Amino acid sequence: METFGNSKEFIKGSELKWEVAGDGLKRKIMGYDDKIMLVKVHFEIGAVGQLHEHYHSQVTYVESGSFDVTIDGVTKTLKGGDCFYIPPHAMHGAICTEAGVLIDVFSPIREDFMQ
């Protein structure tokens, strides 16, 4: 059986530990370098990604579940298979209405996630 170990190029999600990111929220940093980062975030129903802003560009793929996503005061309901883009400094957040997973891509990386 192939093992990936601590390879930065090949990452087995099953070997990564979830870290608590808030009430009903947990995340795994799946891969990164100094320019780009991919993060998997699991939301329990009712979990809230609080409104916030950051200087990073962000694209998020809704892997599963249902989310009321707000970007710059506009709210849309997104479900598995949908995605959204957040430009730098746009105020944004999400409320999970059906438990699910978001796949976030940031550029540059979220240094605050590395602490």
C-alpha positions, -999 to +999 in steps of 0.1 A: +000+000+000+013+034-009+019+059+018+023+096+013+039+105+046+048+141+050+049+149+013+038+185+004+030+174-031+008+144-023-016+147+007-039+120+021-069+138+036-076+108+059-042+114+075-049+151+083-064+160+116-095+183+118-089+215+138-118+233+156-125+266+138-156+276+159-189+263+172-200+235+147-170+243+125-138+222+118-112+225+091-083+208+074-056+227+056-052+204+025-023+220+007-005+253+003+026+272-007+033+309-003+008+319-031-022+296-027-040+275-001-068+250-001-089+244+030-117+220+037-143+232+062-170+211+077-202+229+090-228+214+113-263+227+107-267+261+122-230+268+123-220+304+114-190+316+095-191+351+110-191+382+088-155+392+082-131+405+056-095+399+046-071+410+019-070+375+002-089+366-029-111+336-021-130+310-042-152+285-024-168+253-038-198+240-020-190+203-018-222+194+001-249+209+023-268+242+020-255+276+030-269+312+031-238+331+019-235+368+022-210+389+002-211+427+005-246+427+018-261+403-008-272+369+004-278+338-018-286+302-009-260+279-023-260+241-024-236+212-033-221+219-067-223+257-064-194+281-058-188+317-050-160+342-053-150+368-026-128+397-038-102+411-014-117+432+015-153+422+007-174+416+039-186+380+038-200+352+059-221+320+058-248+303+078-252+266+073-288+255+068-280+219+060-248+203+073-221+202+047-186+210+035-170+240+018-137+239-001-120+272+002-091+284-020-072+315-009-045+336-026-022+344-010-023+319+018-041+326+051-011+331+074-035+333+103-046+297+097-010+286+102-007+297+138 
